[in-house]
Structure formats: structure tokens, C-alpha cells
Amino acid sequence: MDSTLWNGILLLFAVACAITSSLGADCPTEFENCTCLQNTLTCSLKTYWSLPKAVVFDLSMTYYHFDHNNFTIIKSTYFTNFVSMSYLSLRENKISTIEEESFHNNLKLSHIDLSYNRLEYLSVNLFKRLTSLQNIYLGNNQLRRIETDLFTHLTTLEVVRINNNKLEFLGKDVFIHSPNLRELYLESNNLEIPEKNWLESFNTTAKEYFVYLDDNPWSCDCRMKEFFLWGKNHPWFTKHDRDGISVPKCHSPYVLRGISLAQIPSEESLFCDNVKITSHDHEVKTTEQQSIELSCSAKGYPYPTVTISRTDQPATTSAKSKNDTKLQISQVKVSDSGIYVCKASGCNDEGISRAVSINIKLTVYRNPGSVVTIVLVSLFFVSIVLGVAVWFYRTKYKPKAAYDRLTNTHYDVTDVATSAMYNAESIHHPVSGAPEIKSVENRYNHEELEESDSEDVVAEYTKDTEFLV
């Protein structure tokens, strides 16, 4: 066999042995189902929901792939021991929360991919200590705001992808300390006004540079004048003749829709109209259980945002829309009465934010039927109370009074009988003659009357006692 051929076979065998020995040899036992190749750990397409606790990783590894898993939260302890990590991919998980100090130990991290997750918020201190970070991928999340301080300390930043989010706010000076920025992807968001500071320090000396700003609802009004004038002085942006740069296209006003900012002849075409309320309800009166509608309209450009809300109860139902709005309340109650405020927020003629407001009074009366019902119910309860009071009086006080009268009459009858006996003796033993006999007869007649009264009292007492029984 030719020595050259033999040497080739030995070389291939050595390479195969090296590759075989490197696959899985250095993987921690907690990741035995993953793949380890030299300085890269790959745990993609697994079913991980979190990282194992207290894992001591080989510090020689620098590349970590955790794509296509089921992470929902990144805790501050997950990557504490990844001190040599320079590349981290958490792409296509279900991450909605990243704790503030999750990457504070990863000072060598230069590339991080968090795209295709469910992020809505990022702490301004999340990347604070990553002074070596060059590439950040945040695309295809649900971010609405990127604060200025999020990238303040990232002086080595080169590539930023925040495309396909719900971004409404991007800090004016968010990239002001990133002089090496050469790729910026902001397409498919909800941004309305571009800022020249985003591109002020853009590195146009790089061999390749990309700026994607398309598919945003850009509002070509007086607020865009600063960016427009800056573009006129930076032909690399507005007069490009290659792919890789997308100049904003107007979404509003309607007369400029679809026109590139580079095609607008002068800044005079970028205007604002002072916001003002044009029509509204002054006072609305109704009865309860009715459905009502409070309306308010405004005009201006950029289009004002109009809201109607309750002043004394901010948590109550409110309505919000562009230009005009209507607040509908079904089955109103008396408690819905009050002052509602129509507020139109927009700009003045110079593009400075301005808001105007007007009050709407709502009065809800009770239904007549409801009043009658309340009166009848009140009378019903009053009659019950009176009935109970009468019953209580008759059962507690009247029998006792009858009994007292009977007792007193008994004593009177006894006294009369004693007196009669005494007077009878006086008749048989007269002292002064016939007049005493007549006196006794009169007293006797009076005593008969008293005795008759006592019998009536006894009868009344008996009747009341039967009532109680």
C-alpha cells in the first residue's frame, strides 16, 4: 500500500476519533441529552422548562444554544456560572420574564438572541454590565417601549434587531453611545415619528450597513421636520442606490400616504393643525335603566386622541379613539350621575403636545314606578312595625292594668263589708236615733254599686286573659 495513502487513512481515522471523543464528552451530566462539541453546548429542540439547579459548567465553553425549548422565565441564577459565555441563544421559547440580574455575571457576552418569545418589558438594567455586547436580537416579541437607558452602556453595540414587535416608543438617545452601530432593524412596529439621534452616530464607514424602518405608521407632520432636514444633509440615507436602507414612507396624512420621505419636496409639506374640540354633549338627562351615549368630537393634525371618562371615579368606563368618541352606558343607575370629561390630546401648530378638555354633565333620575314601589314597601314595613307595637302593648301592659283594678276593687269591697257590719251594730244599739238608720241604708246602696263595678272588672280581666290564651 502506498505510504501516502496509508498516511491519509491514518489522518482520517485520527480526525474521526477526535470528533467522536469530542461529542458529548464534555457535557455536564445534567445535560446528557444535549450535544457538546469543543466549546459549544447545544440543547435545542428539547423540552427544557428551566435550567437544572446548582450546575457547575465547564468554564471553557463559550457558545450555548437553548433554542426551541419551553422556557417561560429566565431567573437571575440560571447563568451565574457561565462566566466564559460569549454567545447565548434563547430563540423560540415562551419567555415572558427576564429577571434584572440574569446576565450580570456574563461580562464576556457579545451575542444574545431573545427573538421569537413573549417579552413585553425589559428592565433598563438588564444589559447594564455587558460592555462587550455587540449583537442583540429582540425581534418578534411583544415589546411596546424601549427606554433610553436600556442600551446606554453598550459602546460596542453593532447590530440591533427589534423588528416585528408592537413598539410605540423608542428612546430618542437610545443609541447615542453606540458609535459602531451598523445594522438597525425597526420594521413592522407602531412607531410614528423617527428620531435623527437613532442614526446620528451610525457607522457608515463599515463595509455593510443596514437601516430598516419600513412598515411603521409614520406620520409625516411638523414633528418630522427635524428628521427630514437631517436626512437632506445625509445623502447616504435618503439618496441611496442600493438595498439595505429603507427610508420611512408616510402613512398619514392621507394626501402623502405611500410617499417616501425622500420624495417630499420641502419641509412646508410637513404641517400640524392645532387640536380643538368641535362638538360635544353639554348635558344629558335620562331615567334609570335606560341606555345612553355621551359623544365628543375633535379635529387637528396629527389626529387627536379623544377620551371620555368620569372625573370623580377614574376607574369607571371610559372611551378612547381618534378624532371622535362615544361612551355608551347600558342600564344607567342614579349613581352614574356626575361630571364626565371629554379630553382631546394632540399638538399645536408647532408640533408641541397639547390637550384641551370640556365637561359633560349626566343626570339620572329615578323612574316614577320605582318611587311608588319604594313608598308602598315603606308603608308595608311601617304597618308591620305598628302591628307589633300594638300587640306588644296589649300583651304586656293592658292585662296588668286590669289586674291592678281588680285587686283595688277587692280591697274596697272588703272595707265596705266591714263598715256595713259596724253600722248594723249601730242600728241595734242606736245612739242618736232614726237618722243613723237612713245613713246606713244610703251606704248600703253605695256598697252594692261598688260591688257591681268589681264584678265588671272581673269580667274584663277574664276576657283579656282569654285573649292572651
Contacts in CASP RR format, 6 or more apart in sequence:
PFRMAT RR
TARGET T0000
AUTHOR 0000-0000-0000
METHOD contacts of the structure
MODEL  1
MDSTLWNGILLLFAVACAITSSLGADCPTEFENCTCLQNTLTCSLKTYWS
LPKAVVFDLSMTYYHFDHNNFTIIKSTYFTNFVSMSYLSLRENKISTIEE
ESFHNNLKLSHIDLSYNRLEYLSVNLFKRLTSLQNIYLGNNQLRRIETDL
FTHLTTLEVVRINNNKLEFLGKDVFIHSPNLRELYLESNNLEIPEKNWLE
SFNTTAKEYFVYLDDNPWSCDCRMKEFFLWGKNHPWFTKHDRDGISVPKC
HSPYVLRGISLAQIPSEESLFCDNVKITSHDHEVKTTEQQSIELSCSAKG
YPYPTVTISRTDQPATTSAKSKNDTKLQISQVKVSDSGIYVCKASGCNDE
GISRAVSINIKLTVYRNPGSVVTIVLVSLFFVSIVLGVAVWFYRTKYKPK
AAYDRLTNTHYDVTDVATSAMYNAESIHHPVSGAPEIKSVENRYNHEELE
ESDSEDVVAEYTKDTEFLV
22 36 0 8 1.000
22 37 0 8 1.000
22 38 0 8 1.000
23 35 0 8 1.000
23 36 0 8 1.000
23 37 0 8 1.000
24 34 0 8 1.000
24 35 0 8 1.000
24 36 0 8 1.000
24 37 0 8 1.000
25 36 0 8 1.000
26 36 0 8 1.000
26 58 0 8 1.000
26 60 0 8 1.000
26 61 0 8 1.000
27 34 0 8 1.000
27 35 0 8 1.000
27 36 0 8 1.000
27 41 0 8 1.000
28 55 0 8 1.000
28 56 0 8 1.000
28 57 0 8 1.000
28 58 0 8 1.000
30 52 0 8 1.000
30 55 0 8 1.000
31 41 0 8 1.000
31 43 0 8 1.000
31 52 0 8 1.000
33 43 0 8 1.000
33 46 0 8 1.000
34 41 0 8 1.000
34 42 0 8 1.000
34 43 0 8 1.000
34 46 0 8 1.000
35 41 0 8 1.000
35 42 0 8 1.000
35 43 0 8 1.000
36 42 0 8 1.000
36 61 0 8 1.000
39 60 0 8 1.000
39 61 0 8 1.000
39 62 0 8 1.000
39 63 0 8 1.000
40 61 0 8 1.000
40 62 0 8 1.000
40 63 0 8 1.000
40 64 0 8 1.000
40 65 0 8 1.000
41 57 0 8 1.000
41 61 0 8 1.000
41 63 0 8 1.000
41 64 0 8 1.000
41 65 0 8 1.000
42 65 0 8 1.000
43 64 0 8 1.000
43 65 0 8 1.000
43 66 0 8 1.000
43 69 0 8 1.000
44 65 0 8 1.000
44 66 0 8 1.000
44 67 0 8 1.000
44 68 0 8 1.000
44 69 0 8 1.000
45 67 0 8 1.000
45 68 0 8 1.000
45 69 0 8 1.000
46 68 0 8 1.000
46 69 0 8 1.000
47 69 0 8 1.000
47 70 0 8 1.000
48 66 0 8 1.000
48 69 0 8 1.000
48 70 0 8 1.000
48 71 0 8 1.000
49 69 0 8 1.000
49 70 0 8 1.000
49 71 0 8 1.000
49 72 0 8 1.000
50 71 0 8 1.000
50 73 0 8 1.000
50 75 0 8 1.000
50 78 0 8 1.000
51 78 0 8 1.000
51 79 0 8 1.000
53 77 0 8 1.000
55 81 0 8 1.000
56 81 0 8 1.000
57 81 0 8 1.000
57 82 0 8 1.000
59 81 0 8 1.000
59 83 0 8 1.000
59 84 0 8 1.000
60 84 0 8 1.000
61 82 0 8 1.000
61 84 0 8 1.000
61 85 0 8 1.000
62 84 0 8 1.000
62 85 0 8 1.000
62 86 0 8 1.000
62 87 0 8 1.000
62 108 0 8 1.000
63 85 0 8 1.000
63 86 0 8 1.000
63 87 0 8 1.000
64 82 0 8 1.000
64 85 0 8 1.000
64 87 0 8 1.000
64 88 0 8 1.000
64 89 0 8 1.000
65 89 0 8 1.000
66 88 0 8 1.000
66 89 0 8 1.000
66 90 0 8 1.000
66 93 0 8 1.000
67 89 0 8 1.000
67 90 0 8 1.000
67 91 0 8 1.000
67 92 0 8 1.000
67 93 0 8 1.000
68 91 0 8 1.000
68 92 0 8 1.000
68 93 0 8 1.000
69 93 0 8 1.000
70 93 0 8 1.000
70 94 0 8 1.000
71 90 0 8 1.000
71 93 0 8 1.000
71 94 0 8 1.000
71 95 0 8 1.000
72 93 0 8 1.000
72 94 0 8 1.000
72 95 0 8 1.000
72 96 0 8 1.000
72 97 0 8 1.000
73 95 0 8 1.000
73 96 0 8 1.000
73 97 0 8 1.000
73 98 0 8 1.000
73 99 0 8 1.000
74 90 0 8 1.000
74 95 0 8 1.000
74 97 0 8 1.000
74 98 0 8 1.000
74 99 0 8 1.000
74 102 0 8 1.000
75 99 0 8 1.000
75 102 0 8 1.000
76 99 0 8 1.000
76 100 0 8 1.000
76 101 0 8 1.000
76 102 0 8 1.000
76 104 0 8 1.000
78 102 0 8 1.000
79 85 0 8 1.000
79 88 0 8 1.000
79 102 0 8 1.000
79 103 0 8 1.000
79 105 0 8 1.000
79 106 0 8 1.000
80 105 0 8 1.000
81 105 0 8 1.000
82 88 0 8 1.000
82 105 0 8 1.000
82 106 0 8 1.000
83 105 0 8 1.000
83 106 0 8 1.000
83 107 0 8 1.000
83 108 0 8 1.000
84 108 0 8 1.000
85 106 0 8 1.000
85 108 0 8 1.000
85 109 0 8 1.000
86 108 0 8 1.000
86 109 0 8 1.000
86 110 0 8 1.000
86 111 0 8 1.000
86 132 0 8 1.000
87 109 0 8 1.000
87 110 0 8 1.000
87 111 0 8 1.000
88 106 0 8 1.000
88 109 0 8 1.000
88 111 0 8 1.000
88 112 0 8 1.000
88 113 0 8 1.000
89 112 0 8 1.000
89 113 0 8 1.000
90 112 0 8 1.000
90 113 0 8 1.000
90 114 0 8 1.000
90 117 0 8 1.000
91 113 0 8 1.000
91 114 0 8 1.000
91 115 0 8 1.000
91 116 0 8 1.000
91 117 0 8 1.000
91 137 0 8 1.000
92 115 0 8 1.000
92 116 0 8 1.000
92 117 0 8 1.000
93 116 0 8 1.000
93 117 0 8 1.000
94 117 0 8 1.000
94 118 0 8 1.000
95 114 0 8 1.000
95 117 0 8 1.000
95 118 0 8 1.000
95 119 0 8 1.000
96 117 0 8 1.000
96 118 0 8 1.000
96 119 0 8 1.000
96 120 0 8 1.000
98 114 0 8 1.000
98 119 0 8 1.000
98 122 0 8 1.000
98 123 0 8 1.000
98 126 0 8 1.000
100 123 0 8 1.000
100 125 0 8 1.000
100 126 0 8 1.000
101 125 0 8 1.000
102 126 0 8 1.000
103 109 0 8 1.000
103 112 0 8 1.000
103 126 0 8 1.000
103 127 0 8 1.000
103 129 0 8 1.000
103 130 0 8 1.000
104 128 0 8 1.000
104 129 0 8 1.000
106 130 0 8 1.000
107 129 0 8 1.000
107 130 0 8 1.000
107 131 0 8 1.000
107 132 0 8 1.000
108 132 0 8 1.000
109 130 0 8 1.000
109 132 0 8 1.000
109 133 0 8 1.000
110 132 0 8 1.000
110 133 0 8 1.000
110 134 0 8 1.000
110 135 0 8 1.000
110 156 0 8 1.000
111 133 0 8 1.000
111 134 0 8 1.000
111 135 0 8 1.000
112 130 0 8 1.000
112 133 0 8 1.000
112 135 0 8 1.000
112 136 0 8 1.000
112 137 0 8 1.000
113 135 0 8 1.000
113 137 0 8 1.000
114 136 0 8 1.000
114 137 0 8 1.000
114 138 0 8 1.000
114 139 0 8 1.000
114 141 0 8 1.000
115 137 0 8 1.000
115 138 0 8 1.000
115 139 0 8 1.000
115 140 0 8 1.000
115 141 0 8 1.000
115 161 0 8 1.000
116 139 0 8 1.000
116 140 0 8 1.000
116 141 0 8 1.000
117 140 0 8 1.000
117 141 0 8 1.000
118 141 0 8 1.000
118 142 0 8 1.000
119 138 0 8 1.000
119 141 0 8 1.000
119 142 0 8 1.000
119 143 0 8 1.000
120 141 0 8 1.000
120 142 0 8 1.000
120 143 0 8 1.000
120 144 0 8 1.000
121 143 0 8 1.000
121 145 0 8 1.000
122 138 0 8 1.000
122 143 0 8 1.000
122 146 0 8 1.000
122 150 0 8 1.000
124 147 0 8 1.000
124 149 0 8 1.000
124 150 0 8 1.000
125 149 0 8 1.000
126 150 0 8 1.000
127 133 0 8 1.000
127 136 0 8 1.000
127 150 0 8 1.000
127 151 0 8 1.000
127 153 0 8 1.000
127 154 0 8 1.000
128 153 0 8 1.000
129 153 0 8 1.000
130 153 0 8 1.000
130 154 0 8 1.000
131 153 0 8 1.000
131 154 0 8 1.000
131 155 0 8 1.000
131 156 0 8 1.000
132 156 0 8 1.000
133 154 0 8 1.000
133 156 0 8 1.000
133 157 0 8 1.000
134 156 0 8 1.000
134 157 0 8 1.000
134 158 0 8 1.000
134 159 0 8 1.000
134 180 0 8 1.000
135 158 0 8 1.000
135 159 0 8 1.000
136 151 0 8 1.000
136 154 0 8 1.000
136 157 0 8 1.000
136 159 0 8 1.000
136 160 0 8 1.000
136 161 0 8 1.000
137 159 0 8 1.000
137 161 0 8 1.000
138 160 0 8 1.000
138 161 0 8 1.000
138 162 0 8 1.000
138 165 0 8 1.000
139 161 0 8 1.000
139 162 0 8 1.000
139 163 0 8 1.000
139 164 0 8 1.000
139 165 0 8 1.000
139 185 0 8 1.000
140 163 0 8 1.000
140 164 0 8 1.000
140 165 0 8 1.000
141 164 0 8 1.000
141 165 0 8 1.000
142 165 0 8 1.000
142 166 0 8 1.000
143 162 0 8 1.000
143 165 0 8 1.000
143 166 0 8 1.000
143 167 0 8 1.000
144 165 0 8 1.000
144 166 0 8 1.000
144 167 0 8 1.000
144 168 0 8 1.000
144 169 0 8 1.000
144 190 0 8 1.000
145 167 0 8 1.000
145 168 0 8 1.000
145 169 0 8 1.000
145 170 0 8 1.000
146 162 0 8 1.000
146 167 0 8 1.000
146 169 0 8 1.000
146 170 0 8 1.000
146 171 0 8 1.000
146 174 0 8 1.000
147 171 0 8 1.000
147 174 0 8 1.000
148 171 0 8 1.000
148 172 0 8 1.000
148 173 0 8 1.000
148 174 0 8 1.000
150 174 0 8 1.000
151 157 0 8 1.000
151 160 0 8 1.000
151 174 0 8 1.000
151 175 0 8 1.000
151 177 0 8 1.000
151 178 0 8 1.000
152 174 0 8 1.000
152 177 0 8 1.000
153 177 0 8 1.000
154 177 0 8 1.000
154 178 0 8 1.000
155 177 0 8 1.000
155 178 0 8 1.000
155 179 0 8 1.000
155 180 0 8 1.000
156 178 0 8 1.000
156 180 0 8 1.000
157 175 0 8 1.000
157 178 0 8 1.000
157 180 0 8 1.000
157 181 0 8 1.000
158 180 0 8 1.000
158 181 0 8 1.000
158 182 0 8 1.000
158 183 0 8 1.000
158 203 0 8 1.000
159 181 0 8 1.000
159 182 0 8 1.000
159 183 0 8 1.000
160 175 0 8 1.000
160 181 0 8 1.000
160 183 0 8 1.000
160 184 0 8 1.000
160 185 0 8 1.000
161 183 0 8 1.000
161 185 0 8 1.000
162 170 0 8 1.000
162 185 0 8 1.000
162 186 0 8 1.000
162 189 0 8 1.000
163 185 0 8 1.000
163 186 0 8 1.000
163 187 0 8 1.000
163 188 0 8 1.000
163 189 0 8 1.000
163 212 0 8 1.000
164 187 0 8 1.000
164 188 0 8 1.000
164 189 0 8 1.000
165 188 0 8 1.000
165 189 0 8 1.000
166 189 0 8 1.000
166 190 0 8 1.000
167 186 0 8 1.000
167 189 0 8 1.000
167 190 0 8 1.000
167 191 0 8 1.000
168 189 0 8 1.000
168 190 0 8 1.000
168 191 0 8 1.000
168 192 0 8 1.000
170 186 0 8 1.000
170 191 0 8 1.000
170 195 0 8 1.000
170 198 0 8 1.000
171 195 0 8 1.000
172 195 0 8 1.000
172 197 0 8 1.000
172 198 0 8 1.000
173 197 0 8 1.000
174 198 0 8 1.000
175 181 0 8 1.000
175 184 0 8 1.000
175 197 0 8 1.000
175 198 0 8 1.000
175 201 0 8 1.000
176 197 0 8 1.000
176 200 0 8 1.000
176 201 0 8 1.000
178 201 0 8 1.000
179 201 0 8 1.000
179 203 0 8 1.000
180 203 0 8 1.000
181 201 0 8 1.000
181 202 0 8 1.000
181 203 0 8 1.000
182 202 0 8 1.000
182 203 0 8 1.000
182 206 0 8 1.000
182 208 0 8 1.000
182 209 0 8 1.000
182 210 0 8 1.000
183 208 0 8 1.000
183 209 0 8 1.000
183 210 0 8 1.000
183 211 0 8 1.000
184 198 0 8 1.000
184 199 0 8 1.000
184 202 0 8 1.000
184 210 0 8 1.000
184 211 0 8 1.000
184 212 0 8 1.000
185 210 0 8 1.000
185 212 0 8 1.000
186 212 0 8 1.000
186 213 0 8 1.000
186 216 0 8 1.000
187 212 0 8 1.000
187 213 0 8 1.000
187 214 0 8 1.000
187 215 0 8 1.000
187 216 0 8 1.000
187 246 0 8 1.000
188 214 0 8 1.000
188 215 0 8 1.000
188 216 0 8 1.000
189 215 0 8 1.000
189 216 0 8 1.000
190 216 0 8 1.000
190 217 0 8 1.000
191 213 0 8 1.000
191 216 0 8 1.000
191 217 0 8 1.000
191 218 0 8 1.000
192 216 0 8 1.000
192 217 0 8 1.000
192 218 0 8 1.000
192 219 0 8 1.000
192 302 0 8 1.000
193 218 0 8 1.000
193 219 0 8 1.000
193 223 0 8 1.000
193 224 0 8 1.000
193 227 0 8 1.000
194 213 0 8 1.000
194 218 0 8 1.000
194 224 0 8 1.000
194 227 0 8 1.000
194 248 0 8 1.000
195 227 0 8 1.000
196 226 0 8 1.000
196 227 0 8 1.000
196 230 0 8 1.000
196 231 0 8 1.000
199 211 0 8 1.000
199 230 0 8 1.000
199 234 0 8 1.000
199 237 0 8 1.000
200 230 0 8 1.000
202 209 0 8 1.000
202 211 0 8 1.000
203 209 0 8 1.000
204 236 0 8 1.000
209 244 0 8 1.000
209 245 0 8 1.000
210 244 0 8 1.000
210 245 0 8 1.000
211 237 0 8 1.000
211 244 0 8 1.000
211 245 0 8 1.000
211 246 0 8 1.000
212 244 0 8 1.000
212 245 0 8 1.000
212 246 0 8 1.000
213 246 0 8 1.000
213 247 0 8 1.000
213 248 0 8 1.000
214 246 0 8 1.000
214 248 0 8 1.000
214 249 0 8 1.000
216 248 0 8 1.000
216 251 0 8 1.000
217 251 0 8 1.000
217 252 0 8 1.000
218 224 0 8 1.000
218 248 0 8 1.000
218 249 0 8 1.000
218 250 0 8 1.000
218 251 0 8 1.000
218 252 0 8 1.000
218 261 0 8 1.000
219 250 0 8 1.000
219 251 0 8 1.000
219 252 0 8 1.000
219 302 0 8 1.000
220 250 0 8 1.000
220 251 0 8 1.000
220 252 0 8 1.000
220 253 0 8 1.000
220 256 0 8 1.000
220 259 0 8 1.000
220 261 0 8 1.000
220 264 0 8 1.000
220 269 0 8 1.000
220 270 0 8 1.000
221 252 0 8 1.000
221 253 0 8 1.000
221 270 0 8 1.000
221 271 0 8 1.000
221 272 0 8 1.000
221 301 0 8 1.000
221 302 0 8 1.000
221 347 0 8 1.000
221 351 0 8 1.000
222 270 0 8 1.000
222 271 0 8 1.000
222 272 0 8 1.000
222 347 0 8 1.000
222 349 0 8 1.000
222 350 0 8 1.000
222 351 0 8 1.000
223 272 0 8 1.000
223 302 0 8 1.000
223 347 0 8 1.000
223 351 0 8 1.000
224 261 0 8 1.000
224 270 0 8 1.000
225 267 0 8 1.000
225 270 0 8 1.000
227 261 0 8 1.000
228 261 0 8 1.000
228 264 0 8 1.000
228 267 0 8 1.000
228 270 0 8 1.000
229 267 0 8 1.000
231 237 0 8 1.000
231 238 0 8 1.000
231 261 0 8 1.000
232 238 0 8 1.000
236 245 0 8 1.000
237 245 0 8 1.000
237 247 0 8 1.000
238 247 0 8 1.000
238 261 0 8 1.000
238 262 0 8 1.000
239 262 0 8 1.000
240 247 0 8 1.000
247 260 0 8 1.000
247 261 0 8 1.000
247 262 0 8 1.000
248 260 0 8 1.000
248 261 0 8 1.000
249 258 0 8 1.000
249 259 0 8 1.000
249 260 0 8 1.000
249 261 0 8 1.000
250 256 0 8 1.000
250 257 0 8 1.000
250 258 0 8 1.000
250 259 0 8 1.000
250 260 0 8 1.000
250 261 0 8 1.000
250 264 0 8 1.000
251 257 0 8 1.000
251 258 0 8 1.000
252 302 0 8 1.000
252 303 0 8 1.000
253 301 0 8 1.000
256 264 0 8 1.000
256 269 0 8 1.000
264 270 0 8 1.000
271 301 0 8 1.000
272 300 0 8 1.000
272 301 0 8 1.000
272 302 0 8 1.000
272 347 0 8 1.000
272 348 0 8 1.000
272 349 0 8 1.000
272 350 0 8 1.000
272 351 0 8 1.000
273 299 0 8 1.000
273 300 0 8 1.000
273 301 0 8 1.000
273 349 0 8 1.000
274 300 0 8 1.000
274 347 0 8 1.000
274 348 0 8 1.000
274 349 0 8 1.000
274 354 0 8 1.000
275 298 0 8 1.000
275 299 0 8 1.000
275 300 0 8 1.000
275 304 0 8 1.000
275 344 0 8 1.000
275 345 0 8 1.000
275 346 0 8 1.000
275 347 0 8 1.000
275 348 0 8 1.000
275 354 0 8 1.000
275 355 0 8 1.000
275 356 0 8 1.000
276 298 0 8 1.000
276 299 0 8 1.000
276 300 0 8 1.000
276 344 0 8 1.000
276 356 0 8 1.000
277 296 0 8 1.000
277 297 0 8 1.000
277 298 0 8 1.000
277 342 0 8 1.000
277 344 0 8 1.000
277 356 0 8 1.000
277 357 0 8 1.000
277 358 0 8 1.000
278 297 0 8 1.000
278 298 0 8 1.000
278 299 0 8 1.000
279 295 0 8 1.000
279 296 0 8 1.000
279 297 0 8 1.000
280 295 0 8 1.000
280 296 0 8 1.000
280 297 0 8 1.000
280 342 0 8 1.000
280 358 0 8 1.000
280 360 0 8 1.000
281 294 0 8 1.000
281 295 0 8 1.000
281 296 0 8 1.000
281 360 0 8 1.000
282 360 0 8 1.000
282 361 0 8 1.000
283 360 0 8 1.000
283 361 0 8 1.000
283 362 0 8 1.000
283 363 0 8 1.000
284 292 0 8 1.000
284 294 0 8 1.000
284 360 0 8 1.000
284 361 0 8 1.000
284 362 0 8 1.000
284 363 0 8 1.000
285 363 0 8 1.000
285 364 0 8 1.000
285 365 0 8 1.000
286 292 0 8 1.000
286 332 0 8 1.000
286 362 0 8 1.000
286 363 0 8 1.000
286 364 0 8 1.000
286 365 0 8 1.000
287 364 0 8 1.000
287 365 0 8 1.000
287 366 0 8 1.000
287 367 0 8 1.000
288 331 0 8 1.000
288 332 0 8 1.000
288 333 0 8 1.000
288 334 0 8 1.000
288 364 0 8 1.000
288 365 0 8 1.000
288 366 0 8 1.000
288 367 0 8 1.000
288 370 0 8 1.000
289 331 0 8 1.000
289 332 0 8 1.000
289 367 0 8 1.000
290 331 0 8 1.000
290 332 0 8 1.000
291 328 0 8 1.000
291 329 0 8 1.000
291 330 0 8 1.000
291 331 0 8 1.000
291 332 0 8 1.000
292 328 0 8 1.000
292 329 0 8 1.000
292 332 0 8 1.000
292 362 0 8 1.000
293 326 0 8 1.000
293 327 0 8 1.000
293 328 0 8 1.000
293 329 0 8 1.000
294 308 0 8 1.000
294 326 0 8 1.000
294 327 0 8 1.000
294 329 0 8 1.000
294 340 0 8 1.000
294 342 0 8 1.000
294 360 0 8 1.000
294 362 0 8 1.000
295 324 0 8 1.000
295 325 0 8 1.000
295 326 0 8 1.000
295 327 0 8 1.000
296 306 0 8 1.000
296 308 0 8 1.000
296 324 0 8 1.000
296 325 0 8 1.000
296 326 0 8 1.000
296 342 0 8 1.000
296 344 0 8 1.000
296 358 0 8 1.000
296 360 0 8 1.000
297 306 0 8 1.000
297 323 0 8 1.000
297 324 0 8 1.000
297 325 0 8 1.000
298 304 0 8 1.000
298 306 0 8 1.000
298 323 0 8 1.000
298 324 0 8 1.000
298 344 0 8 1.000
298 356 0 8 1.000
299 323 0 8 1.000
300 346 0 8 1.000
300 347 0 8 1.000
301 347 0 8 1.000
302 346 0 8 1.000
302 347 0 8 1.000
303 322 0 8 1.000
303 323 0 8 1.000
304 322 0 8 1.000
304 323 0 8 1.000
304 344 0 8 1.000
304 345 0 8 1.000
304 346 0 8 1.000
305 320 0 8 1.000
305 321 0 8 1.000
305 322 0 8 1.000
305 344 0 8 1.000
305 345 0 8 1.000
305 346 0 8 1.000
306 320 0 8 1.000
306 321 0 8 1.000
306 322 0 8 1.000
306 323 0 8 1.000
306 324 0 8 1.000
306 325 0 8 1.000
306 342 0 8 1.000
306 343 0 8 1.000
306 344 0 8 1.000
306 345 0 8 1.000
307 318 0 8 1.000
307 319 0 8 1.000
307 320 0 8 1.000
307 325 0 8 1.000
307 342 0 8 1.000
307 343 0 8 1.000
307 345 0 8 1.000
308 318 0 8 1.000
308 319 0 8 1.000
308 325 0 8 1.000
308 326 0 8 1.000
308 327 0 8 1.000
308 340 0 8 1.000
308 341 0 8 1.000
308 342 0 8 1.000
308 343 0 8 1.000
308 360 0 8 1.000
309 316 0 8 1.000
309 318 0 8 1.000
309 319 0 8 1.000
309 327 0 8 1.000
309 340 0 8 1.000
309 341 0 8 1.000
309 343 0 8 1.000
310 316 0 8 1.000
310 317 0 8 1.000
310 318 0 8 1.000
310 338 0 8 1.000
310 339 0 8 1.000
310 340 0 8 1.000
310 341 0 8 1.000
311 338 0 8 1.000
311 339 0 8 1.000
311 340 0 8 1.000
311 341 0 8 1.000
311 359 0 8 1.000
312 338 0 8 1.000
312 339 0 8 1.000
317 327 0 8 1.000
317 329 0 8 1.000
318 327 0 8 1.000
319 325 0 8 1.000
319 326 0 8 1.000
319 327 0 8 1.000
319 328 0 8 1.000
325 342 0 8 1.000
327 340 0 8 1.000
329 336 0 8 1.000
332 362 0 8 1.000
332 364 0 8 1.000
333 364 0 8 1.000
334 364 0 8 1.000
334 365 0 8 1.000
334 366 0 8 1.000
335 364 0 8 1.000
336 362 0 8 1.000
336 364 0 8 1.000
337 362 0 8 1.000
337 363 0 8 1.000
337 364 0 8 1.000
338 361 0 8 1.000
338 362 0 8 1.000
338 363 0 8 1.000
339 359 0 8 1.000
339 360 0 8 1.000
339 361 0 8 1.000
339 362 0 8 1.000
340 359 0 8 1.000
340 360 0 8 1.000
340 361 0 8 1.000
340 362 0 8 1.000
341 357 0 8 1.000
341 358 0 8 1.000
341 359 0 8 1.000
341 360 0 8 1.000
342 357 0 8 1.000
342 358 0 8 1.000
342 359 0 8 1.000
342 360 0 8 1.000
343 355 0 8 1.000
343 356 0 8 1.000
343 357 0 8 1.000
344 355 0 8 1.000
344 356 0 8 1.000
344 357 0 8 1.000
345 353 0 8 1.000
345 354 0 8 1.000
345 355 0 8 1.000
346 353 0 8 1.000
346 354 0 8 1.000
346 355 0 8 1.000
347 353 0 8 1.000
347 354 0 8 1.000
348 354 0 8 1.000
394 467 0 8 1.000
395 468 0 8 1.000
398 464 0 8 1.000
399 461 0 8 1.000
399 464 0 8 1.000
399 465 0 8 1.000
399 468 0 8 1.000
402 457 0 8 1.000
402 460 0 8 1.000
402 461 0 8 1.000
402 464 0 8 1.000
403 461 0 8 1.000
405 457 0 8 1.000
405 461 0 8 1.000
406 454 0 8 1.000
406 457 0 8 1.000
406 458 0 8 1.000
406 461 0 8 1.000
409 450 0 8 1.000
409 453 0 8 1.000
409 454 0 8 1.000
409 457 0 8 1.000
410 454 0 8 1.000
412 450 0 8 1.000
412 454 0 8 1.000
413 447 0 8 1.000
413 450 0 8 1.000
413 451 0 8 1.000
413 454 0 8 1.000
416 443 0 8 1.000
416 446 0 8 1.000
416 447 0 8 1.000
416 450 0 8 1.000
416 451 0 8 1.000
417 447 0 8 1.000
419 443 0 8 1.000
419 447 0 8 1.000
420 440 0 8 1.000
420 443 0 8 1.000
420 444 0 8 1.000
420 447 0 8 1.000
423 436 0 8 1.000
423 439 0 8 1.000
423 440 0 8 1.000
423 443 0 8 1.000
424 440 0 8 1.000
426 436 0 8 1.000
426 440 0 8 1.000
427 436 0 8 1.000
427 437 0 8 1.000
427 440 0 8 1.000
430 436 0 8 1.000
430 437 0 8 1.000
END
